Amino acid sequence: MTFPLKAKLSAAFALVTICVVAFIFFYAHYALDSNFQRYLLHRQDTRIAEVKRSAEESYAASGAWESRSIEPIGISALEQGLILVLRDASGGVVWDAAEHNSGMCADMLEDMAANMRREYPDVDGGYTTQNIALYAESGRTGELEIGYYGPFYLTSDESLFIGAVDGALLFGTVLSLLLSLAAGILLAWRIASPIAKVAAVSREIAKGDYNARGDEGDSTTEIRSLIRAVNELAYVLSEQRRLRKRLTQDIEHELKTPMYALQCNVEAMIDGVYDPSPERLRGCLDEITRINGMIGGLNALAKSEDNSLEIERGEFDMGEMLASVCAGFEGAFADKGVALTCGNARFRVSTDGGKLARILVNLLSNSLKYTPEGGRVAVNARDGADRFEVTVADNGCGISAKDMPLIFERFYRTDESRARGTGGAGIGLAIVRALATALGGTVSVESEPGVRTVFTVSIAK
């Protein structure tokens, strides 16, 4: 059984909130009771000490025990929950609270017992007495017997106070619990709702609607990153669809012309319009060769753009690499009357030498096509701290500003008529970019029409 994320988050927040609030409530209640009991015990000791001091002061003032001077002390103690009996040194009763008002003593003890049973039912209490000897300068003068509900007791006002505090604590706990649950549910909704929207956008993308986008305005960093990733995925899929459509159109265009020429020539020779002369057959062979070349180029491009393209790293001398590639082009450049110079690179690199050589071959082929007779092409390399660069510069026709962003696209050629005067199918630079990317590098171009063009390949060492 599956549950919505909102329900799971809400339940988790509720469980955590209940546990935390319950812990706080019981801990606060325990701390309050413990501290209040310590306060009651301390208060009781203080009252007993005050009664003892008052009795000794009364004796010191008159030099003898007088019931009329002790009576205010006993009544005051009775009002504070203490039942006082004063005896002189010989054991005779000077003043007894029970004789003064036995009914008040009984009612007071009953109230204290009721308060204790209500507030502290676990405390085993009962009537307790404490005997305290009284002294003056002449020696022992008597004894106080102080009775109370022990081990401590609550007055009615104190019982009401404890009840009010417990009620306020319970109310605060319930209120905090409700507010925490509301906040948790709201937070769960805030987290789950954007994710649900992202899921809905993903389903639209899966159905083929690559224009579907999520709102990246969420304030949560992780959710915003998730939405941005889904939007980027939609954009990439949209671009891939556009490129597939364009690739189909380009392949159709590239194959249609030579195939149509072949068809016309072959039909004409079959119908006897043209004689199958060596010249006409050579023209058909040229078209077939051009088609095979384009198919081979597409195959090379597909392999270079394959994410699983295997990289065979090896260490080699960069200068020897440049010299070897340039040597293979000396004849073609000499036939066209274009000067080719190769820089003297004195450093070693570790990368896939075969793929780097293919990059140089494609760049040199491109420069040879677009550099007129009498022009110059220069190949150089420069070593860096963590990267090295290879440049191929020529003083050919250059590249216009409108063509610069498109020259690395498949089948793109700067001659708008798409004539084959310069040859090629327009995939050489696409292969260069794919191979540079596979080697962990980049390729860039700078050009001034009619002045110069410089291709720069930068690869991590």
C-alpha positions as CSV (number, residue, x, y, z in Angstrom):
1,M,0.0,0.0,0.0
2,T,1.3,3.4,-0.9
3,F,0.6,6.7,0.7
4,P,0.9,10.3,-0.5
5,L,4.0,12.2,0.5
6,K,1.8,14.8,2.2
7,A,0.3,12.1,4.4
8,K,3.6,10.6,5.3
9,L,5.2,14.0,6.2
10,S,2.1,15.0,8.2
11,A,2.1,11.8,10.1
12,A,5.9,12.1,10.8
13,F,5.5,15.7,12.0
14,A,2.5,14.7,14.1
15,L,4.4,11.8,15.8
16,V,7.5,14.0,16.5
17,T,5.4,16.8,17.8
18,I,3.4,14.6,20.1
19,C,6.6,13.0,21.5
20,V,8.3,16.3,22.0
21,V,5.3,18.1,23.6
22,A,4.6,15.1,25.8
23,F,8.2,15.0,27.0
24,I,8.1,18.8,27.7
25,F,4.8,18.5,29.6
26,F,5.8,15.6,31.8
27,Y,9.3,17.0,32.5
28,A,7.9,20.4,33.3
29,H,5.3,18.8,35.6
30,Y,7.9,16.7,37.3
31,A,10.2,19.7,37.8
32,L,7.4,21.8,39.1
33,D,6.4,19.2,41.7
34,S,9.9,18.5,42.8
35,N,10.8,22.1,43.3
36,F,7.5,22.9,45.0
37,Q,7.9,20.0,47.4
38,R,11.4,21.3,48.3
39,Y,9.9,24.7,48.8
40,L,7.2,23.3,51.1
41,L,9.8,21.5,53.2
42,H,11.9,24.6,53.5
43,R,8.9,26.7,54.3
44,Q,7.9,24.3,57.1
45,D,11.4,24.3,58.6
46,T,11.4,28.1,58.5
47,R,8.0,28.4,60.2
48,I,9.1,26.0,63.0
49,A,12.3,28.0,63.5
50,E,10.3,31.2,63.7
51,V,7.9,29.7,66.3
52,K,10.8,28.5,68.4
53,R,12.5,32.0,68.2
54,S,9.2,33.8,69.1
55,A,8.7,31.5,72.2
56,E,12.2,32.0,73.4
57,E,11.9,35.8,73.0
58,S,8.6,35.8,74.9
59,Y,10.3,33.9,77.8
60,A,13.3,36.2,77.8
61,A,11.0,39.3,77.9
62,S,9.1,38.2,81.1
63,G,11.5,35.8,82.7
64,A,8.8,33.2,82.9
65,W,6.1,31.4,80.8
66,E,2.9,33.3,80.6
67,S,0.0,31.8,78.7
68,R,-1.3,35.2,77.6
69,S,2.0,36.0,75.9
70,I,2.2,32.5,74.3
71,E,-1.4,32.5,73.0
72,P,-0.7,34.9,70.1
73,I,2.2,32.8,69.0
74,G,0.2,29.6,69.2
75,I,-2.8,31.1,67.3
76,S,-0.4,32.5,64.6
77,A,1.2,29.0,64.3
78,L,-2.2,27.4,64.1
79,E,-3.1,29.6,61.2
80,Q,0.0,28.5,59.4
81,G,-0.8,24.8,59.9
82,L,1.2,24.1,63.0
83,I,-0.5,22.7,66.2
84,L,1.5,24.0,69.2
85,V,1.9,22.6,72.7
86,L,4.2,24.4,75.1
87,R,5.4,22.8,78.3
88,D,7.6,24.3,81.0
89,A,10.8,22.8,82.3
90,S,8.9,20.6,84.7
91,G,6.6,19.3,82.0
92,G,3.5,21.3,82.8
93,V,1.4,22.5,79.9
94,V,1.6,26.2,79.5
95,W,-0.5,26.4,76.3
96,D,-2.2,23.8,74.1
97,A,-3.7,24.6,70.7
98,A,-6.1,21.6,71.0
99,E,-7.5,23.0,74.3
100,H,-7.7,26.5,72.8
101,N,-9.7,25.4,69.7
102,S,-9.9,21.6,69.1
103,G,-12.4,22.0,66.3
104,M,-10.2,24.2,64.3
105,C,-7.3,21.8,64.7
106,A,-9.3,18.9,63.4
107,D,-10.7,20.8,60.5
108,M,-7.3,22.1,59.5
109,L,-5.8,18.6,59.6
110,E,-8.7,17.3,57.5
111,D,-8.3,20.0,54.9
112,M,-4.5,19.4,54.7
113,A,-5.1,15.6,54.3
114,A,-7.7,16.3,51.5
115,N,-5.3,18.7,49.7
116,M,-2.4,16.2,49.9
117,R,-4.6,13.3,48.7
118,R,-5.7,15.5,45.7
119,E,-2.4,17.0,44.7
120,Y,0.1,14.2,45.9
121,P,-1.8,10.9,46.0
122,D,1.4,9.0,46.0
123,V,2.8,10.7,49.1
124,D,2.1,8.7,52.3
125,G,1.3,11.4,54.8
126,G,-0.1,11.7,58.3
127,Y,-0.1,13.6,61.5
128,T,3.5,14.2,62.6
129,T,5.0,15.8,65.8
130,Q,8.3,17.4,66.4
131,N,9.7,18.2,70.0
132,I,12.0,21.1,70.3
133,A,13.8,22.1,73.6
134,L,13.8,25.8,74.6
135,Y,16.7,27.5,76.3
136,A,17.5,30.8,77.9
137,E,20.6,32.1,79.6
138,S,19.7,30.3,82.8
139,G,19.4,27.0,80.9
140,R,16.6,24.8,79.6
141,T,13.3,26.5,80.1
142,G,10.8,24.2,78.4
143,E,9.8,22.2,75.3
144,L,7.7,22.9,72.2
145,E,5.7,20.1,70.7
146,I,4.8,21.1,67.1
147,G,2.3,19.0,65.2
148,Y,1.5,19.2,61.5
149,Y,0.5,17.0,58.6
150,G,3.8,15.5,57.4
151,P,6.1,15.1,55.7
152,F,4.8,18.4,54.3
153,Y,1.4,19.9,53.7
154,L,-0.6,22.2,51.5
155,T,-2.9,25.0,52.5
156,S,-6.1,25.6,50.5
157,D,-4.5,28.6,48.7
158,E,-1.4,26.5,47.8
159,S,-3.6,23.7,46.5
160,L,-5.5,26.2,44.3
161,F,-2.2,27.6,43.1
162,I,-0.9,24.1,42.1
163,G,-4.2,23.3,40.4
164,A,-4.0,26.6,38.4
165,V,-0.4,26.0,37.4
166,D,-1.2,22.4,36.3
167,G,-4.2,23.7,34.3
168,A,-2.1,26.4,32.6
169,L,0.6,23.9,31.8
170,L,-1.9,21.5,30.3
171,F,-3.6,24.3,28.3
172,G,-0.2,25.5,27.0
173,T,0.7,21.9,26.1
174,V,-2.5,21.3,24.1
175,L,-2.2,24.7,22.4
176,S,1.4,24.0,21.5
177,L,0.5,20.6,20.2
178,L,-2.2,22.0,18.0
179,L,-0.1,24.8,16.7
180,S,2.8,22.4,16.0
181,L,0.6,20.0,14.2
182,A,-0.8,22.8,12.1
183,A,2.7,24.1,11.3
184,G,3.8,20.5,10.5
185,I,0.9,19.9,8.1
186,L,1.5,23.3,6.4
187,L,5.2,22.5,6.0
188,A,4.4,19.0,4.6
189,W,2.0,20.6,2.1
190,R,4.6,23.2,1.2
191,I,7.2,20.4,0.5
192,A,4.9,17.9,-1.2
193,S,3.0,20.3,-3.4
194,P,6.0,21.4,-5.6
195,I,7.1,17.8,-5.9
196,A,3.7,16.8,-7.0
197,K,3.8,19.6,-9.6
198,V,7.2,18.4,-10.8
199,A,5.8,14.9,-11.1
200,A,2.9,16.3,-13.2
201,V,5.4,18.2,-15.4
202,S,7.5,15.0,-15.8
203,R,4.4,13.1,-16.9
204,E,3.7,15.8,-19.5
205,I,7.3,15.5,-20.8
206,A,7.0,11.7,-20.9
207,K,3.9,12.2,-23.2
208,G,6.0,14.3,-25.6
209,D,5.1,17.8,-24.4
210,Y,8.7,19.2,-24.2
211,N,7.4,22.7,-23.7
212,A,6.1,21.8,-20.2
213,R,8.0,23.7,-17.5
214,G,7.9,23.8,-13.7
215,D,7.9,27.1,-11.7
216,E,11.5,27.7,-10.4
217,G,10.4,30.3,-7.9
218,D,10.2,27.9,-4.9
219,S,12.1,29.1,-1.9
220,T,13.5,25.6,-1.0
221,T,17.0,25.2,-2.5
222,E,16.7,21.4,-3.1
223,I,13.2,21.6,-4.6
224,R,14.3,24.5,-6.9
225,S,17.2,22.4,-8.0
226,L,14.9,19.5,-8.8
227,I,12.5,21.8,-10.8
228,R,15.5,23.3,-12.6
229,A,16.8,19.8,-13.5
230,V,13.5,18.7,-14.9
231,N,13.2,21.9,-16.9
232,E,16.7,21.4,-18.3
233,L,15.8,17.8,-19.1
234,A,12.7,19.1,-21.0
235,Y,14.9,21.6,-22.9
236,V,17.5,19.0,-23.8
237,L,14.8,16.6,-25.0
238,S,13.2,19.4,-27.0
239,E,16.6,20.2,-28.6
240,Q,17.2,16.6,-29.3
241,R,13.9,16.3,-31.1
242,R,14.7,19.5,-33.1
243,L,18.1,18.1,-34.0
244,R,16.7,14.7,-35.0
245,K,14.2,16.5,-37.2
246,R,16.9,18.7,-38.7
247,L,19.2,15.7,-39.2
248,T,16.4,13.8,-41.1
249,Q,15.9,16.9,-43.3
250,D,19.6,17.4,-43.9
251,I,20.2,13.8,-44.7
252,E,17.3,13.9,-47.1
253,H,18.7,17.0,-48.7
254,E,22.2,15.7,-48.9
255,L,21.2,12.4,-50.5
256,K,18.4,13.7,-52.7
257,T,20.7,15.6,-55.1
258,P,23.3,13.0,-55.9
259,M,20.7,10.2,-56.0
260,Y,18.5,12.3,-58.4
261,A,21.6,12.9,-60.6
262,L,22.4,9.2,-60.6
263,Q,18.8,8.4,-61.5
264,C,18.6,10.8,-64.4
265,N,22.0,9.7,-65.8
266,V,21.2,5.9,-65.5
267,E,17.6,6.4,-67.0
268,A,19.1,8.4,-69.9
269,M,21.6,5.8,-70.6
270,I,19.0,3.0,-70.4
271,D,16.7,4.9,-72.7
272,G,19.5,5.5,-75.2
273,V,19.5,9.3,-74.7
274,Y,23.1,9.2,-73.4
275,D,25.8,6.8,-74.4
276,P,27.4,5.0,-71.4
277,S,30.7,6.7,-72.1
278,P,33.6,6.5,-69.6
279,E,33.1,10.2,-68.8
280,R,29.4,9.7,-67.9
281,L,30.1,6.6,-65.9
282,R,32.9,8.5,-64.1
283,G,30.4,11.2,-63.2
284,C,28.1,8.6,-61.8
285,L,31.0,7.1,-59.9
286,D,31.8,10.5,-58.4
287,E,28.3,10.8,-57.1
288,I,28.4,7.3,-55.6
289,T,31.8,8.2,-54.0
290,R,30.4,11.4,-52.6
291,I,27.4,9.4,-51.1
292,N,29.7,6.8,-49.6
293,G,31.9,9.6,-48.2
294,M,28.9,11.2,-46.6
295,I,27.7,7.9,-45.1
296,G,31.2,7.3,-43.7
297,G,31.3,10.8,-42.2
298,L,27.9,10.2,-40.5
299,N,29.2,7.0,-39.1
300,A,32.3,8.7,-37.8
301,L,30.2,11.5,-36.3
302,A,27.9,8.9,-34.6
303,K,30.9,7.1,-33.1
304,S,32.5,10.4,-31.9
305,E,29.3,11.5,-30.2
306,D,28.7,8.2,-28.5
307,N,28.9,8.6,-24.7
308,S,30.5,5.2,-24.5
309,L,33.4,6.2,-26.8
310,E,36.5,4.5,-25.5
311,I,39.4,6.7,-24.7
312,E,42.9,5.2,-25.1
313,R,45.2,7.4,-23.2
314,G,48.9,7.4,-23.8
315,E,51.9,9.8,-23.3
316,F,53.6,11.2,-26.4
317,D,55.6,14.1,-27.7
318,M,53.4,16.9,-29.0
319,G,55.9,18.2,-31.5
320,E,56.2,14.8,-33.1
321,M,52.4,14.5,-33.3
322,L,52.1,17.9,-35.1
323,A,55.0,17.0,-37.5
324,S,53.4,13.7,-38.4
325,V,50.0,15.1,-39.1
326,C,51.4,18.0,-41.1
327,A,53.6,15.7,-43.1
328,G,50.5,13.9,-44.4
329,F,49.1,17.2,-45.8
330,E,52.3,18.5,-47.5
331,G,51.4,17.2,-50.9
332,A,47.8,18.5,-50.9
333,F,48.9,22.0,-49.7
334,A,51.7,22.1,-52.3
335,D,49.3,21.2,-55.1
336,K,47.0,24.0,-54.1
337,G,49.8,26.5,-53.6
338,V,49.1,27.1,-49.9
339,A,52.0,27.4,-47.4
340,L,51.8,25.1,-44.4
341,T,54.0,25.7,-41.3
342,C,54.2,23.5,-38.2
343,G,55.3,24.9,-34.8
344,N,58.0,23.3,-32.8
345,A,56.2,22.1,-29.6
346,R,58.6,20.8,-27.0
347,F,56.4,19.1,-24.4
348,R,54.7,15.8,-23.7
349,V,51.0,15.2,-23.1
350,S,48.9,12.3,-21.9
351,T,45.7,11.9,-23.9
352,D,44.2,9.8,-26.8
353,G,46.7,10.5,-29.6
354,G,44.5,8.9,-32.3
355,K,41.5,11.1,-31.6
356,L,43.7,14.2,-31.3
357,A,45.2,13.4,-34.7
358,R,41.7,13.1,-36.2
359,I,40.9,16.6,-34.8
360,L,43.9,18.0,-36.4
361,V,43.2,16.3,-39.7
362,N,39.7,17.7,-39.9
363,L,40.8,21.2,-39.0
364,L,43.6,21.1,-41.6
365,S,41.2,19.8,-44.2
366,N,38.8,22.6,-43.4
367,S,41.6,25.2,-43.7
368,L,42.8,23.8,-47.0
369,K,39.3,24.0,-48.5
370,Y,38.8,27.6,-47.5
371,T,42.3,29.1,-48.0
372,P,42.9,30.3,-51.6
373,E,46.1,29.8,-53.6
374,G,49.0,31.8,-52.1
375,G,47.5,31.7,-48.6
376,R,49.1,30.4,-45.4
377,V,48.1,27.9,-42.7
378,A,49.9,27.5,-39.4
379,V,49.7,24.8,-36.8
380,N,51.0,25.4,-33.2
381,A,50.7,24.1,-29.7
382,R,51.1,25.7,-26.3
383,D,51.6,24.0,-23.0
384,G,49.8,25.1,-19.8
385,A,49.6,24.3,-16.1
386,D,46.7,21.9,-16.4
387,R,45.7,22.1,-20.1
388,F,47.4,22.3,-23.5
389,E,46.1,24.1,-26.6
390,V,46.4,23.4,-30.3
391,T,45.7,26.1,-32.8
392,V,45.1,26.0,-36.6
393,A,45.2,29.4,-38.2
394,D,44.7,30.4,-41.8
395,N,44.3,33.6,-43.8
396,G,41.5,32.3,-45.9
397,C,38.0,33.7,-46.6
398,G,37.0,33.7,-42.9
399,I,33.6,33.2,-41.2
400,S,30.8,35.7,-41.0
401,A,29.3,36.7,-37.6
402,K,26.0,35.1,-38.5
403,D,27.7,31.8,-39.3
404,M,29.9,31.6,-36.2
405,P,27.3,30.1,-33.8
406,L,26.4,27.4,-36.3
407,I,29.6,26.1,-37.8
408,F,29.9,23.2,-35.4
409,E,26.4,21.9,-36.3
410,R,25.9,18.9,-38.5
411,F,25.7,19.5,-42.3
412,Y,26.1,23.3,-41.8
413,R,28.2,25.0,-44.5
414,T,28.9,28.7,-44.8
415,D,28.2,28.7,-48.5
416,E,24.5,29.4,-48.5
417,S,23.9,27.9,-51.9
418,R,25.1,24.6,-50.4
419,A,27.2,24.1,-53.6
420,R,30.0,21.6,-53.4
421,G,32.7,23.8,-54.8
422,T,34.5,23.3,-51.5
423,G,33.5,19.7,-51.1
424,G,32.4,17.9,-48.0
425,A,29.0,17.3,-46.3
426,G,29.4,19.8,-43.5
427,I,30.1,17.4,-40.6
428,G,33.9,17.8,-40.2
429,L,33.7,20.5,-37.5
430,A,30.8,18.6,-35.8
431,I,33.2,15.7,-35.5
432,V,36.0,18.0,-34.1
433,R,33.7,19.3,-31.4
434,A,32.5,15.8,-30.4
435,L,36.0,14.4,-30.2
436,A,37.2,17.4,-28.2
437,T,34.4,16.9,-25.7
438,A,35.2,13.2,-25.4
439,L,38.8,14.1,-24.5
440,G,37.5,16.5,-21.8
441,G,38.3,19.6,-23.8
442,T,36.7,22.4,-25.8
443,V,37.0,23.9,-29.3
444,S,36.5,27.6,-30.1
445,V,37.0,29.8,-33.2
446,E,37.9,33.4,-33.9
447,S,37.5,34.8,-37.3
448,E,37.6,38.1,-39.3
449,P,36.0,37.7,-42.8
450,G,38.6,38.0,-45.5
451,V,41.5,38.3,-43.0
452,R,42.0,35.2,-40.8
453,T,40.4,32.3,-39.0
454,V,41.9,30.6,-35.8
455,F,40.5,27.3,-34.4
456,T,41.7,26.6,-30.8
457,V,41.4,23.2,-29.2
458,S,41.9,23.1,-25.4
459,I,42.3,19.8,-23.7
460,A,43.0,18.8,-20.0
461,K,46.4,17.2,-19.5
